[in-house]
Amino acid sequence: MKSTLLALSVSLALPLGSHAAVSDEWPAIVEQARGQTVYFNAWGGESNTNNTIRWAAGQVEERYGIDLVHVKLGDTAEAVSRVVAEKQGGNTSEGAVDLIWINGENFATLKEAGLLFGPWVGQLPNFSLTDPEKNPAVTTDFTVPVGGMEAPWGKAQVVFYYDKSLTDNPPGSMPELLEWAQENPGEFSYPKPPQYLGTTFLKQALIELTGDGDALYGPVAEADFEAVTAPLWNFLDQLHPHLWRSGRNFPDNGPALRRLMGDGELSLAFSFWPAEVPAAIANNELPPTVESYVLDGGTIGNVSFLAIPFNAQHKSAAMVVANFLLSPEAQAYAQHPDNWGLLTVLSMDQLDAEQKALFEALPSPKGGVTPAELQQVVEEPHASWVEALETAWIERYSGN
């Protein structure tokens, strides 16, 4: 056991690009992981997501003897707060969180506070399949360098969707959205920030409307927040009276937005998951007259990451789980529209013929967008803009 632990500690200390260490030390990490339980803290608000994690749990138990427990979160901040509280309480080695599905804002918070384990991602054999040297999206998170402290899991991108039986001229930009809402009052809304989809709407609008886009890709403290965001608040001030319930109430999240579309209360909505609409049509949650599309100038897209807290009890097993989720089999399973529709982070150029065939066999879902339509990806602003925008939005509109 001592030799295994020594091999593990040596391998974890090696730099991100040390591919020799992957082949030499990975078997020791796998052996150390056997019999461990991984408490995977991940959003639990969608059945497709939960079912995919449940499938992965069965796979890692069968292959590696790992018990993967999905700790369902309403917000990633719940797990972040738990890690922070453990640090403050002096718990440096027996943390309750082994693996977190994390977003850019929370990653930046934990990284800055020194509450993440790593670097470790370079030790994952499947990480090379993302072609990280040519794919900066898997090495930065909301413009913050990952530094080997979180592993990519999947890609997402904002798509809008509309019901062709209710409207035939969906807007292709934010100015057009305002005009459309004025002509179709009550038929559009967005989730209330700080819910992540609502905050994403703010960022999408700000990127398109601001005249100083470069400022959004540096720390908010270095920019004139009031001047940069003025076009956003002017846009929302005009938009809100024409929203669902006149902007006095907002949907709680993406599923609530989808239900309003399914009930015919809205004729236009949006999602961060390109496969959400096809899955909802297949499940009879949305009518077959609903179609997805991408705004003319592109939409925000990002990579979903997995991180390990500094005090996780089962680091080696968490690494094995992360590596499995990066395997072509798991990536193709998650991308299948009947399962989840999470876009793969793997580079097809790095896969062999058999692995590529897993993705080539995936069906084209009804009501979805094509891969070509998802080529226009707008980069996320710097992580510091998230809290600043949410705070300002709440101050301006939470009393409505």
C-alpha positions in Angstrom: 0.0 0.0 0.0 2.8 2.4 0.8 4.3 2.0 -2.7 0.9 2.7 -4.2 0.5 5.8 -2.2 4.0 6.9 -3.1 3.3 6.4 -6.8 0.1 8.4 -6.5 1.7 11.3 -4.7 4.5 11.4 -7.2 2.2 11.3 -10.2 0.0 14.1 -8.8 3.0 16.4 -8.4 4.0 16.1 -12.1 3.1 18.9 -14.5 0.0 19.1 -16.7 1.8 18.1 -19.9 3.7 15.1 -18.5 2.2 12.4 -20.8 4.8 9.9 -19.7 3.5 10.1 -16.2 0.0 9.1 -17.5 1.1 5.8 -18.8 3.5 5.1 -15.9 1.5 6.1 -12.9 -2.2 5.8 -14.0 -2.5 2.1 -13.0 -1.5 3.0 -9.4 -4.2 5.7 -9.3 -6.8 3.2 -10.6 -5.8 0.6 -8.0 -5.9 3.2 -5.2 -9.5 4.2 -6.4 -10.9 0.7 -6.1 -13.5 0.5 -3.3 -13.7 4.2 -2.8 -16.9 6.3 -2.8 -17.1 9.5 -4.8 -19.6 12.1 -3.7 -20.2 13.9 -6.9 -21.9 17.3 -6.3 -23.8 18.2 -9.4 -26.9 20.1 -10.4 -29.9 17.8 -10.1 -32.6 19.8 -11.8 -33.0 17.8 -15.0 -34.0 14.2 -15.4 -31.7 13.7 -18.5 -28.7 14.9 -16.6 -29.5 12.8 -13.6 -30.1 9.7 -15.7 -26.7 10.2 -17.4 -24.9 10.4 -14.1 -26.8 7.3 -12.9 -25.6 5.5 -16.0 -22.0 6.6 -15.4 -22.3 5.4 -11.8 -23.2 1.9 -13.0 -20.2 2.0 -15.4 -17.6 3.0 -12.9 -18.9 0.5 -10.3 -18.6 -2.3 -12.8 -15.3 -1.3 -14.3 -13.4 0.2 -11.3 -15.3 -0.8 -8.1 -16.1 2.8 -7.4 -19.4 3.9 -5.8 -20.4 7.1 -7.5 -23.0 9.0 -5.4 -24.8 11.9 -7.0 -25.3 14.7 -4.5 -28.0 16.7 -6.3 -27.6 20.5 -6.0 -30.0 23.3 -6.7 -27.0 25.6 -7.2 -23.3 24.9 -7.5 -22.8 27.5 -4.8 -24.1 25.0 -2.2 -21.0 22.8 -2.7 -18.7 25.8 -2.8 -20.1 27.0 0.5 -19.6 23.6 2.0 -15.9 23.5 1.0 -15.3 27.0 2.3 -17.0 26.1 5.6 -14.9 23.0 6.0 -11.7 25.0 5.4 -12.8 27.5 8.0 -13.5 24.7 10.4 -10.1 23.2 10.0 -11.2 20.2 7.9 -8.3 19.7 5.6 -8.5 16.0 4.7 -12.0 14.6 5.3 -14.1 16.8 3.0 -17.7 15.8 2.1 -17.2 16.8 -1.5 -15.1 14.6 -3.8 -16.0 16.0 -7.2 -17.9 19.1 -8.3 -19.6 20.0 -11.6 -18.5 23.6 -11.4 -19.0 26.8 -13.4 -16.5 29.6 -14.2 -17.5 31.9 -11.4 -17.3 29.3 -8.7 -14.1 27.8 -10.1 -12.5 31.3 -9.9 -13.6 31.7 -6.3 -12.2 28.3 -5.2 -9.0 28.7 -7.2 -8.3 32.2 -5.8 -8.9 30.9 -2.2 -6.6 27.9 -2.7 -9.4 25.4 -2.1 -8.8 23.2 -5.2 -6.7 20.1 -5.5 -4.2 19.9 -8.3 -2.9 20.1 -10.9 -4.2 16.7 -11.7 -5.9 16.8 -15.1 -2.7 16.0 -17.0 -2.7 12.6 -15.4 -6.0 11.6 -17.1 -5.2 9.3 -20.1 -8.3 10.6 -21.9 -7.5 14.3 -21.5 -5.2 14.1 -24.5 -8.3 13.3 -26.7 -9.4 16.9 -26.2 -6.3 18.1 -28.0 -5.7 20.7 -25.3 -2.7 22.3 -27.1 -5.0 23.3 -30.0 -8.2 23.7 -28.0 -8.0 26.6 -25.5 -11.6 26.1 -24.5 -10.5 23.1 -22.3 -7.7 25.1 -20.6 -9.5 28.3 -19.7 -12.8 28.8 -17.8 -14.5 32.2 -18.2 -11.1 33.5 -19.3 -9.4 32.2 -16.1 -6.6 29.6 -16.8 -7.6 26.2 -15.6 -4.0 25.3 -14.6 -4.8 21.6 -14.5 -7.2 21.9 -11.6 -10.4 21.0 -13.4 -11.2 18.5 -16.2 -13.5 19.3 -19.1 -16.7 17.2 -19.3 -18.9 18.6 -22.1 -19.8 21.7 -24.1 -22.9 23.8 -24.0 -24.1 26.7 -26.1 -27.1 29.0 -25.9 -29.9 28.3 -28.4 -33.2 30.0 -28.8 -36.4 28.1 -29.7 -39.8 29.2 -30.9 -43.2 27.6 -31.7 -43.8 28.0 -35.4 -47.6 27.7 -34.8 -47.5 30.8 -32.7 -44.8 33.0 -34.3 -43.1 32.9 -37.7 -40.5 35.7 -37.3 -38.2 34.8 -34.4 -35.6 37.5 -33.6 -32.0 37.1 -34.6 -30.5 39.7 -32.3 -31.1 41.5 -29.1 -32.4 44.7 -30.8 -34.7 42.5 -32.8 -35.8 40.7 -29.6 -36.9 44.0 -28.2 -39.0 44.8 -31.3 -40.4 41.3 -31.3 -41.4 41.5 -27.6 -43.2 44.8 -28.2 -45.1 43.2 -31.0 -45.8 39.9 -29.1 -46.3 41.1 -25.4 -46.2 38.4 -22.8 -44.7 35.7 -25.0 -41.1 35.8 -23.9 -39.2 35.8 -20.5 -36.0 34.7 -18.9 -35.1 33.1 -15.5 -34.5 35.5 -12.6 -30.8 36.0 -11.9 -28.7 34.7 -10.1 -30.1 31.5 -11.7 -27.4 30.7 -14.2 -29.6 30.7 -17.3 -30.9 34.1 -16.4 -27.4 35.5 -15.8 -26.4 34.0 -19.1 -29.1 36.0 -20.8 -27.7 39.2 -19.2 -24.2 38.3 -20.5 -25.5 37.5 -24.0 -27.3 40.8 -24.2 -24.4 42.8 -22.7 -21.9 41.3 -25.1 -24.1 42.2 -28.1 -25.2 45.7 -26.9 -22.1 47.1 -25.4 -19.8 49.3 -27.4 -16.8 48.3 -25.2 -16.7 44.5 -25.6 -13.0 44.2 -24.7 -13.7 45.4 -21.2 -15.8 42.3 -20.5 -12.9 40.0 -20.9 -10.8 41.4 -18.1 -11.6 41.8 -14.4 -14.7 43.9 -13.7 -12.8 46.1 -11.3 -10.6 47.4 -14.1 -13.6 48.6 -16.1 -16.1 51.4 -15.7 -19.0 49.2 -14.7 -21.8 51.8 -15.0 -20.7 53.0 -18.4 -20.1 49.5 -19.8 -23.4 48.2 -18.6 -25.6 51.2 -19.4 -26.8 49.8 -22.7 -27.9 46.6 -21.0 -30.1 48.3 -18.4 -31.6 50.6 -21.0 -32.5 47.5 -23.1 -34.0 45.6 -20.1 -35.9 48.7 -18.9 -37.6 48.7 -22.3 -38.0 44.9 -22.5 -39.4 44.1 -19.1 -42.9 45.7 -19.6 -43.4 43.3 -22.6 -42.3 40.1 -20.9 -44.5 37.3 -19.5 -46.5 38.8 -16.6 -45.2 42.2 -17.6 -41.8 41.4 -16.0 -43.3 41.3 -12.5 -42.5 37.7 -12.2 -39.8 35.5 -13.7 -39.5 31.8 -14.3 -37.3 29.9 -11.7 -35.1 28.2 -14.2 -34.8 26.5 -17.6 -37.3 23.7 -17.0 -39.8 26.3 -15.8 -39.2 28.2 -19.0 -39.7 25.1 -21.0 -43.0 24.3 -19.3 -44.3 27.7 -20.1 -43.5 27.0 -23.8 -45.2 23.6 -23.5 -48.3 25.2 -22.1 -48.4 27.8 -24.9 -47.9 30.7 -22.6 -44.7 31.6 -24.4 -43.8 31.3 -28.0 -40.1 32.1 -27.7 -37.5 30.9 -25.1 -33.9 29.8 -24.9 -31.7 27.1 -23.4 -28.1 26.4 -22.7 -28.4 22.8 -24.0 -28.8 22.5 -27.8 -30.5 19.1 -27.4 -33.1 20.3 -24.9 -35.7 20.9 -27.4 -35.4 17.6 -29.3 -35.5 15.7 -26.0 -38.6 17.7 -24.9 -40.3 17.0 -28.2 -39.5 13.3 -27.9 -40.9 13.3 -24.4 -44.1 15.2 -25.4 -43.1 18.2 -23.2 -43.0 20.5 -26.3 -45.1 20.3 -29.4 -43.4 19.2 -32.7 -43.9 22.7 -34.1 -41.0 24.0 -31.9 -37.7 24.7 -33.6 -34.3 25.7 -32.3 -31.9 28.3 -33.8 -28.8 30.4 -33.0 -28.8 34.2 -33.1 -27.2 35.8 -36.2 -24.1 36.9 -34.4 -23.6 33.7 -32.5 -24.3 32.8 -28.9 -22.4 32.2 -25.6 -20.9 28.8 -25.4 -18.7 27.3 -22.7 -17.2 24.0 -21.4 -18.5 22.2 -18.4 -15.8 21.3 -16.0 -15.2 19.0 -13.0 -13.1 20.0 -10.0 -11.8 18.2 -6.9 -11.7 20.2 -3.6 -8.4 20.5 -1.7 -9.7 18.3 1.1 -11.6 15.6 -0.9 -11.3 12.2 0.8 -11.3 10.2 -2.4 -9.1 12.1 -4.9 -7.9 9.1 -6.8 -11.4 7.8 -7.4 -12.6 11.2 -8.4 -9.8 11.3 -11.0 -10.9 7.9 -12.4 -14.5 9.1 -12.6 -13.4 12.2 -14.4 -11.3 10.2 -16.8 -14.2 7.8 -17.6 -16.5 10.8 -18.3 -13.9 11.9 -20.9 -13.9 8.5 -22.6 -15.3 8.3 -26.1 -18.0 5.9 -24.9 -19.2 8.2 -22.1 -19.0 11.3 -24.3 -21.0 9.7 -27.1 -23.6 8.4 -24.6 -24.0 11.9 -23.1 -24.2 13.5 -26.5 -27.0 11.2 -27.7 -30.2 13.3 -27.8 -32.2 10.6 -26.1 -29.8 10.6 -23.1 -28.8 14.2 -22.6 -27.4 15.9 -25.7 -24.3 17.3 -24.0 -21.8 18.3 -26.7 -18.5 16.4 -26.6 -15.2 18.1 -25.7 -13.3 15.5 -27.6 -11.4 16.3 -30.8 -12.5 14.0 -33.6 -8.9 14.2 -35.0 -7.6 12.5 -31.9 -10.0 9.5 -32.2 -9.5 6.3 -34.1 -12.1 5.0 -36.6 -14.0 2.9 -34.0 -14.2 5.8 -31.6 -15.3 8.3 -34.3 -18.0 5.8 -35.4 -19.7 6.3 -32.0 -20.4 9.9 -32.8 -21.1 9.4 -36.5 -23.9 7.0 -35.5 -25.7 9.6 -33.4 -29.1 10.6 -34.8 -30.1 14.1 -36.0 -32.8 15.1 -33.6 -36.1 16.8 -34.6 -36.3 20.4 -33.7 -32.6 20.7 -33.0 -29.8 22.8 -34.5 -27.1 21.4 -36.7 -23.4 21.3 -35.8 -22.7 23.9 -38.5 -25.1 26.3 -36.8 -23.2 25.9 -33.5 -19.9 27.1 -35.0 -20.5 30.8 -34.0 -19.5 30.6 -30.4 -19.3 33.8 -28.3 -16.8 33.6 -25.5 -17.9 34.0 -21.8 -16.9 37.2 -20.1 -14.4 37.2 -17.3 -15.7 35.4 -14.2 -15.8 38.5 -12.1 -18.6 40.0 -14.2 -21.1 37.3 -13.1 -21.5 38.5 -9.5 -21.4 42.2 -10.5 -24.2 41.8 -13.1 -26.3 39.7 -10.7 -26.0 42.2 -7.9 -26.8 45.1 -10.1 -29.8 43.3 -11.6 -31.2 42.4 -8.2 -30.8 46.0 -7.0 -32.7 47.4 -10.1 -35.4 44.8 -10.6 -35.9 42.5 -7.6 -38.7 44.7 -6.3 -40.7 44.4 -9.5 
